[in-house]
Amino acid sequence: MSTRTLLEINHDFLHNLRRHPEILGEIMAELVGSVHGAALNEANSRGHALDLGHGVRLVLQRHHSNDASVKTEYAEVRL
């Protein structure tokens, strides 16, 4: 199944992820399966992202045919 995955990476942690790319590799490997499905659905139902640790949050994961958008104070981006 083809999915659209939206991650937020805290800028303060980018340097750490650059020094330890295996952390990001582990997170990506978990995203392939349905490891976080139920917890993400619960977090999204409350209007929140799911904290994956290391400054990474899973914001949204949907089938690629579903429309998604991200709205901030300054802009709205449709994916």
N, C-alpha and C positions, 0 to 999 in steps of 0.2 A: 504494500500500500504506500502511496506517495503522500508524504505529509509536509506541511509547512510548519517550521519550528522557529519561534522567536525567542532569542536569549537576550538578557541584559547582563553586561559585564561591567562591573564597577571599575572606573578608570584607575583607582588606587591599586587595584589588583592586577592590572595589565602587565606591569613589569615582572611581577611574581610568576604569572602564567608564561611569560616569555622565557624566564629562566627555568621553569619546570613545565614544559609543554605536555608532559605525560598526564598532568592533572586535567587539562582540557581534553586529551584523548580519552581518558576514563569517563569524563562527563558525556562526551559524544557517543561513546559505546553504549552507555546507559540509555541514551535518547532513542537508539534504534529500536529497542524493545518497548514493552509497555510497563517498564519498571515504575514510572512516575504517574501513570495514567490516572488512577483514582485520587491520589493526593493533589495532582494538578487540577482535576475537575473540581475538587472541594475548594481549593484556593481560589480558582477562577469564579466559582459561584459566590464567593465573598468579595470579589473584586480585587483579588491579590494575585501576585506571582508566587511561584514556588521556589524557595531558597534551596539551591543545590550545594551551597558551600563555596569557599574559595572566591567569594565576590561574584558568583554567577547565579542568576535567577532565571528560571524557566517561566516566561511570560505567557506563552500560548503555544499550543500544538494542535493543529487541525488538519483535516484532509485538504489537499492542495486546491480542490475545487471550491472550498468555502472562502468567501471574502473575509478579510480581516483588516482592521485599521488600528493605528496607534495615535492617540491624541494627547498632546502635551499643551502646556500653556502657550507655546509659540507656534505650533504647527500640528497638522493632522496628516498622517501618511497612510495611504491605502496600499495594501499589499495584494 
